[in-house]
Each structure stands twice: as C-alpha cells, then as structure tokens.
Amino acid sequence: MLQNKIALVTGASSGIGAACARALAARGARVLVTGRNKEALAALAAELGGKAIAADLKWEPDIERLFFEVGGRLDILVNSAGVAPKAPVVDGEPALFRELLDVNVFALTRCCQLALERFPASGGHIVNLSSMSGHRVPPSGGFYAATKHAVRAVTEALRYELKAAGSKTRVAILSPGFVDTPLLGLYFKGSEDRLEALKEELRMLDPEDVAAAMMAVLETPEHVEVGDVQLRPRDQGV
C-alpha cells in the first residue's frame, strides 16, 4: 500500500522516529530521515536505502533547508521530533519553555505547512506524535504537557481547515504513554530512582509498538481517517 510513497520522518536519530522509519521502509516507502545526530541518521539511511538530512528543528532556517532538500514531492510526514526536559511551571527555566515550544509546537506546525505544499492533489498523510500528557496533566508534566496539549489543538485545527478547503489529506495523532526511549531519561531528570522503580513496576512500550500503531493508521482505507490513537502500557494506571 505504501510502495514508492515518499515519507519524511523527523526525530529519526533514535527511539520512536527511528522505529517509524524502519516500519515505513519495510512496507516499501522511500524514507527520508532527519534529526540532529548526523552519524545515527547516516547509519539509518544506509540501512534503509533512504536519505538522511541532518537538521535541528529548533531553528526555523534548518526547517526551511530541510524541506528544500526534501524536494518537490512528499506523500507522508511523521512528526516524531520532540524534546522533554524537566520544566516545572512554578520554577522551570524560561529557556526550556522556549525550547519546548520551538520544537514540540512551532517546528511541528511549520513542518505540516511545508509538507502540505508538497503533497499530491490526491492528498497525503500527516501523523503527529503527541503523548498521553496531551490528554491529561500528570503531576510531573510541567510545561511539556502544555506543549502536547498544543499539538492536539494544532492537529485538530489543521484537520478542520483541510476539510473546509476540500483537501483529501488525512491527519492523525499518536498519543503514547511511557515508551522506553532516551527521551524518557530527560523527562525524569533528577528523579532517576523514580524512573527505575517505574520500569520495574510495568512493562513499558517499545518504540516498535508506536511504529506499529502508526502503520495501522497509514494503512487504513482511503475513506477512513483516524483521529487520535491513545496507547499505553497495559499496567500504566493513568
């Protein structure tokens, strides 16, 4: 179904993004990967027979350059890039608030805009990575949770605007709970003992679990649009 489709995956240096890129390539898509780790991207692109475009999406010029290098056609965008520094609302560093907004919200939104310019008239498919923190605010959610709520709002707004314009492009959100990736270490920075205890309490999701959910979304029939997929470890309480 995805044979020869051109897919761009952001945040593909590791974790969920890398797993999504592998899943897309396994289904026959031509995969473009981007992220900040040049060496990891180059190795992944070589593995998949795809193309690596290193970029730091915190900077708008890098986003513009990324899509210039993507070229004129795109069928699928997977917005997996994100940051999760510990940033409490009460006393978090303003610079971390700005980084969270720039990467998790602005970059995702701008990538959607530039992808839409490259989708065919028959429509493309956008999958935005949110989080269960975008559905409720956990005690340690901080400003990260605020940005994930924003991702949901941006995606819903995009969906309504596309429908009003008669576009056939479909938009979905994936909202996973705890996933065993390096990003989780940033989220629990300073509370490493709590993270270790959590890993003992429950079997966390693997990045491949999220990639499988993404493929289920992308491979639905053309008349079906999936809005928001929530997935979490079976034993995760909230």
C-alpha positions as CSV (number, residue, x, y, z in Angstrom):
1,M,0.0,0.0,0.0
2,L,2.9,2.3,0.7
3,Q,5.1,1.1,-2.2
4,N,7.1,4.0,-3.6
5,K,5.4,6.6,-1.3
6,I,7.8,9.2,-0.2
7,A,7.9,9.6,3.6
8,L,9.7,12.1,5.8
9,V,10.3,11.2,9.5
10,T,11.5,13.8,11.9
11,G,13.3,13.0,15.1
12,A,14.6,9.8,13.4
13,S,18.0,9.7,15.1
14,S,16.7,7.2,17.7
15,G,13.7,6.0,19.5
16,I,10.2,6.3,18.1
17,G,11.3,8.2,15.0
18,A,13.9,5.5,14.0
19,A,11.3,2.7,14.6
20,C,8.8,4.6,12.4
21,A,11.3,5.0,9.6
22,R,12.1,1.3,9.7
23,A,8.5,0.3,9.6
24,L,7.8,2.6,6.6
25,A,10.8,1.2,4.7
26,A,9.6,-2.3,5.4
27,R,6.3,-1.5,3.7
28,G,8.1,-0.2,0.6
29,A,8.1,3.5,1.2
30,R,11.1,5.7,0.2
31,V,12.1,7.2,3.5
32,L,13.8,10.5,4.3
33,V,15.0,10.8,7.8
34,T,16.0,13.9,9.8
35,G,17.3,14.7,13.2
36,R,20.3,16.2,15.0
37,N,22.6,13.2,15.2
38,K,24.4,13.1,11.8
39,E,26.1,9.7,12.5
40,A,23.0,7.9,13.6
41,L,21.0,9.4,10.7
42,A,23.6,8.3,8.2
43,A,23.7,4.8,9.5
44,L,19.9,4.6,9.5
45,A,19.6,5.9,5.9
46,A,22.2,3.4,4.8
47,E,20.3,0.6,6.5
48,L,17.0,1.6,4.8
49,G,18.3,2.7,1.5
50,G,16.9,6.2,2.2
51,K,18.3,9.7,2.6
52,A,19.5,11.5,5.7
53,I,19.1,15.2,6.1
54,A,20.6,16.5,9.4
55,A,18.7,19.4,10.9
56,D,18.0,21.0,14.2
57,L,14.3,21.8,14.1
58,K,14.7,24.3,17.0
59,W,15.9,26.7,14.3
60,E,13.5,27.8,11.6
61,P,16.2,28.2,8.9
62,D,17.0,24.5,9.4
63,I,13.4,23.6,8.8
64,E,13.3,25.6,5.6
65,R,16.6,24.0,4.4
66,L,15.2,20.5,5.3
67,F,12.2,20.9,3.1
68,F,14.3,22.4,0.3
69,E,16.4,19.2,0.4
70,V,13.3,17.1,0.5
71,G,12.4,18.4,-2.9
72,G,9.2,18.8,-4.7
73,R,7.1,15.7,-3.7
74,L,6.1,14.1,-0.4
75,D,3.3,11.7,0.5
76,I,3.7,11.2,4.2
77,L,5.0,13.3,7.1
78,V,5.7,11.7,10.5
79,N,6.4,14.5,13.1
80,S,8.2,12.5,15.7
81,A,10.8,15.1,16.7
82,G,10.3,16.4,20.3
83,V,12.1,17.4,23.4
84,A,11.1,16.6,27.0
85,P,13.3,18.5,29.5
86,K,12.1,18.7,33.0
87,A,10.4,22.1,33.1
88,P,8.0,22.7,36.1
89,V,5.7,25.6,35.6
90,V,6.5,27.1,39.0
91,D,10.2,27.4,38.7
92,G,11.3,25.9,35.3
93,E,13.9,27.7,33.2
94,P,12.3,30.1,30.7
95,A,14.9,28.9,28.1
96,L,13.5,25.4,28.5
97,F,9.9,26.7,28.0
98,R,11.1,28.3,24.7
99,E,12.9,25.1,23.5
100,L,9.7,23.1,24.2
101,L,7.6,25.5,22.3
102,D,10.0,25.8,19.4
103,V,10.5,22.1,18.9
104,N,7.3,20.4,20.1
105,V,4.9,23.0,18.7
106,F,6.3,25.5,16.2
107,A,8.6,23.1,14.3
108,L,5.8,20.5,14.1
109,T,3.4,23.1,12.8
110,R,5.8,24.5,10.2
111,C,6.7,21.0,9.0
112,C,3.0,20.4,8.4
113,Q,2.7,23.6,6.4
114,L,5.7,22.8,4.2
115,A,4.6,19.2,3.7
116,L,1.2,20.3,2.6
117,E,2.9,22.2,-0.2
118,R,4.5,19.0,-1.5
119,F,1.6,16.6,-1.1
120,P,-0.2,15.4,-4.4
121,A,-3.6,16.6,-5.3
122,S,-4.9,13.2,-4.2
123,G,-3.8,14.0,-0.7
124,G,-1.1,13.0,1.7
125,H,-1.0,11.8,5.3
126,I,0.3,13.5,8.4
127,V,1.0,11.7,11.7
128,N,1.9,13.9,14.6
129,L,3.4,12.4,17.8
130,S,1.7,13.7,20.9
131,S,1.5,12.0,24.3
132,M,-0.9,10.9,27.0
133,S,0.4,14.1,28.6
134,G,-1.7,15.8,25.9
135,H,-4.9,14.3,27.3
136,R,-4.3,14.9,31.0
137,V,-1.6,16.6,33.0
138,P,0.4,14.3,35.3
139,P,1.9,15.7,38.4
140,S,5.3,15.8,36.8
141,G,4.0,17.0,33.4
142,G,5.1,20.6,33.7
143,F,5.4,22.7,30.6
144,Y,5.9,19.6,28.5
145,A,2.3,18.6,29.0
146,A,1.3,22.1,27.9
147,T,3.1,21.7,24.6
148,K,1.5,18.2,24.0
149,H,-2.0,19.7,24.5
150,A,-1.0,22.3,21.9
151,V,0.0,19.5,19.5
152,R,-3.6,18.1,19.8
153,A,-5.1,21.6,19.2
154,V,-2.9,22.3,16.2
155,T,-3.7,18.9,14.7
156,E,-7.5,19.4,15.2
157,A,-7.3,22.9,13.7
158,L,-5.4,21.5,10.7
159,R,-7.9,18.7,10.2
160,Y,-10.9,21.2,10.2
161,E,-9.1,23.6,7.9
162,L,-8.2,20.9,5.4
163,K,-11.8,19.6,5.3
164,A,-13.1,23.1,4.8
165,A,-10.7,23.5,1.8
166,G,-11.8,20.2,0.3
167,S,-8.4,18.6,0.8
168,K,-8.1,14.8,0.8
169,T,-5.1,14.9,3.1
170,R,-5.6,13.0,6.3
171,V,-4.2,13.9,9.7
172,A,-3.7,11.8,12.8
173,I,-2.2,11.9,16.3
174,L,-0.4,9.2,18.2
175,S,-0.6,9.6,21.9
176,P,1.6,7.0,23.7
177,G,2.1,6.6,27.4
178,F,5.5,5.6,28.7
179,V,7.9,4.5,25.9
180,D,11.3,3.1,26.7
181,T,13.4,5.7,24.8
182,P,16.3,8.1,25.7
183,L,13.7,10.9,25.8
184,L,12.3,9.4,29.0
185,G,15.5,10.0,30.8
186,L,15.2,13.7,30.1
187,Y,11.7,13.8,31.4
188,F,12.7,12.1,34.7
189,K,16.0,14.0,35.0
190,G,16.7,14.4,38.7
191,S,14.3,11.6,39.5
192,E,16.2,8.7,38.1
193,D,15.3,6.5,41.1
194,R,11.6,7.0,40.2
195,L,12.2,6.0,36.6
196,E,14.0,2.8,37.6
197,A,11.2,2.0,40.0
198,L,8.6,2.6,37.2
199,K,10.5,0.3,34.9
200,E,10.2,-2.4,37.5
201,E,6.5,-1.8,38.0
202,L,5.4,-2.0,34.4
203,R,6.5,-3.2,31.0
204,M,6.9,0.0,29.0
205,L,6.0,0.3,25.4
206,D,8.8,-0.2,22.9
207,P,9.3,2.3,20.0
208,E,8.2,-0.5,17.7
209,D,4.8,-0.6,19.4
210,V,4.3,3.0,18.5
211,A,5.5,2.4,14.9
212,A,3.0,-0.4,14.6
213,A,0.2,2.0,15.6
214,M,1.5,4.4,13.0
215,M,1.4,1.8,10.3
216,A,-2.2,0.9,11.3
217,V,-3.2,4.5,10.8
218,L,-1.4,4.9,7.5
219,E,-2.8,1.7,6.0
220,T,-6.4,2.3,6.7
221,P,-8.6,2.5,3.5
222,E,-8.6,6.0,1.8
223,H,-12.2,6.7,3.1
224,V,-11.1,6.2,6.7
225,E,-9.5,8.9,8.8
226,V,-8.1,8.0,12.2
227,G,-8.1,11.0,14.6
228,D,-6.2,10.1,17.8
229,V,-4.7,6.8,18.8
230,Q,-4.0,6.5,22.6
231,L,-1.8,3.6,23.6
232,R,-0.1,2.9,26.8
233,P,1.5,0.0,28.7
234,R,-1.2,-2.3,30.0
235,D,-0.2,-1.7,33.6
236,Q,0.1,2.1,33.3
237,G,-2.6,3.5,35.6
238,V,-3.1,7.0,34.1
